[in-house]
Amino acid sequence: MLYLKRLKKDYLFRQKYYKYSINIWKLKGIINNKILPPKTRIKNRELLSKIIKQNNIYETKIKNKCLLTGRSRGVIKEFGISRIIFKRLADDGKLLSITKK
């Protein structure tokens, strides 16, 4: 049952990250914009680091794991599930537009 605890923790972290991700992307765009004055870019860099540290959200903490089983190997990123579960669901016809060649 330990894997269920890890899955729940990973799920909650992903929700928290996606909640702030749009703001993070906007701030990163402003920081990387070379046309803007340096003061504006520095101010936004400080704001970004403040948001990240307060909410403890880092992109690198998101693990590449199957959302159904917690398996870390053979995960298909587009679907977020492992290859084994993907094959099972595709064989049952539960994944639309997936066909055998």
C-alpha positions in Angstrom: 0.0 0.0 0.0 3.0 2.3 0.1 2.8 2.9 -3.6 -0.7 4.3 -3.2 0.6 6.9 -0.8 3.4 7.8 -3.3 0.8 8.0 -6.1 -1.4 10.3 -4.1 1.6 12.5 -3.1 2.7 12.7 -6.8 -0.9 13.5 -7.9 -1.2 16.3 -5.3 2.2 17.7 -6.4 1.2 17.7 -10.0 -2.0 19.6 -9.2 -0.1 22.1 -7.2 2.5 22.6 -10.0 -0.2 23.0 -12.8 -2.0 25.6 -10.7 1.1 27.9 -10.8 2.6 26.8 -14.1 1.0 29.5 -16.2 2.3 32.2 -14.0 5.7 30.6 -14.0 5.8 30.4 -17.8 4.8 34.1 -18.0 7.5 35.2 -15.7 10.1 33.1 -17.5 9.0 34.7 -20.7 9.5 38.2 -19.3 12.9 37.2 -17.7 14.2 35.9 -21.0 13.0 38.8 -23.1 16.1 40.8 -24.0 14.1 43.9 -25.2 12.8 44.7 -21.7 15.0 46.8 -19.3 17.2 44.9 -16.9 15.4 46.3 -13.8 12.1 44.8 -14.9 13.7 41.4 -15.7 15.5 41.3 -12.3 12.3 42.2 -10.5 10.4 39.4 -12.2 13.3 37.0 -11.5 13.0 37.8 -7.8 9.2 37.3 -8.0 9.6 34.0 -9.7 12.1 32.7 -7.1 9.7 33.9 -4.4 6.7 32.0 -5.9 8.8 28.8 -6.3 10.3 28.8 -2.8 7.0 29.7 -1.0 5.0 26.9 -2.7 7.9 24.4 -3.0 7.2 23.7 -6.6 10.0 22.6 -8.9 9.7 21.1 -12.4 12.3 18.5 -11.6 10.2 17.0 -8.8 7.6 15.7 -11.2 8.5 12.1 -11.7 7.9 10.2 -14.9 5.6 7.5 -13.4 2.5 5.7 -14.6 -0.6 7.5 -13.2 -2.4 4.2 -12.6 0.2 1.8 -11.2 3.1 4.0 -10.2 5.5 2.1 -12.4 8.5 4.3 -13.4 9.8 2.3 -16.3 8.3 2.2 -19.8 6.0 5.2 -19.4 4.4 6.7 -22.5 4.5 10.4 -21.9 1.6 11.4 -24.2 -0.7 9.2 -22.1 1.0 9.2 -18.8 0.7 5.4 -18.4 3.1 2.5 -18.6 3.4 0.5 -21.7 1.9 -2.6 -20.0 -1.3 -0.7 -19.1 -1.3 1.0 -22.5 -1.3 -2.3 -24.2 -4.1 -3.7 -22.0 -6.3 -0.7 -22.6 -5.6 -0.7 -26.3 -6.5 -4.4 -26.6 -9.8 -3.8 -24.8 -10.6 -0.9 -27.1 -10.7 1.7 -24.3 -8.2 4.0 -26.0 -9.9 5.8 -28.9 -8.0 6.1 -32.3 -5.4 3.5 -31.2 -5.3 0.6 -33.7 -2.9 -2.3 -34.5 -1.0 -2.1 -37.7 
